Amino acid sequence: DLPLNISREMLQHNPVLERIRQAVTRRVLSELEAKAKNAAEEYAKFWGNFGAVLKEGLYEDHDNRDRLLELARFRSTHGDGLVSLADYLGRMKEGQSAIYTINGDTLESLQRSPQLEGFRARGVEVLLLTDPVDDFWLGTIHDYKDKPFKSVTRGGADLAAIKAETKADEKPEETPPDSQIGTLIALLKQNLGDAVKDVRVSDRLTESAVCLVADESGMDMHLERLLKQHRQLEKTTARILEINAQHGLIKRLAALAVEKGAADRLADAAHLLLDQARIVEGEALPDPAAFARRLADAMQKGLAA
């Protein structure tokens, strides 16, 4: 039934070939669904080799998107094995309303990310996404079974409704008075200026002093770096600097913030905190020489104290 005179353009729009394509796609998906259900280990090997290709279908194939979501497998903060989205929903915590994700270059770098600290403290599972296509299909698929996908590096962490897993003998960390924290945040904003979009107290940090996050309506930080590396984006947007009010360093800075002359005394500390957050994110410092000078000065003062 195909025409004898063939060109690529004619073949691409031929209704017979389109029906063949649809039939082959349905058959392949059916075979993969059977393999995923009846031979999980074999399917895991298949996903390791071809998972990134199937994820391209999440971005391009709208008709089969729901079936592909069921076939998708991910690494997560809960163990070393692959998990499905159905597995994830079955392990969601009380009060959790979203499927949390984090994008990066390697599993190792993602597992060390400070943005995961608050989620680990509450036992909340986070999907670890390392394929470049992950940055794009997440932009087109906003939810799975009415649960939205939410990056842990963007906007508020929304962890207040999820109870932290604490030990019986573990006492909650004390935080500085609101007046001290408020003054510190004002001084950090004053010293950092346009280098940050905002400064706020974090509910996602438990161990690190600071981290950077993107605005709720902004572009994911990893996608922004990816586009900049490929010269499809000239300038990165300013990020939000979050501070951990329970960290010893932030407590000390908050106490200093209400003393006389604090604006000048905390100028270098503000830039060091921002550069520290950039380094953890794997970003290049805009002024390495200034960072080295500030760090040397801080070490000298610390050793002299």
Buried (B, 14 or more C-beta within 10 A) or exposed (E): EEEEEEEEEEEEEBEEBEEEEEEEBEEEBEEBBEBBEEEEEEBBEBBEEEBBEBBBBBBEBEEBBEBBBBBBBBBBBBEEEBBBBEBBBEEBBEEBEBBBBBBBEEEEBBBEBBBBBBBBBBBBBBBBBBBBBBBBBBEEBEEBEEBEBBBBBBBBBBBEEBEBEEEEEEEEEEBBEEEBBBBBBEBBBEBBEEBBBBBBBBBBBBEBBBBBBBBEEBBBBBBBBBBBEEEEBEEBEBBBBBBBBBBEBBBEBBBBBBEEEBBEBBBBBBBBBBBBBBEBBBBEBEEEEBBEEBBEEEEEEEEEE
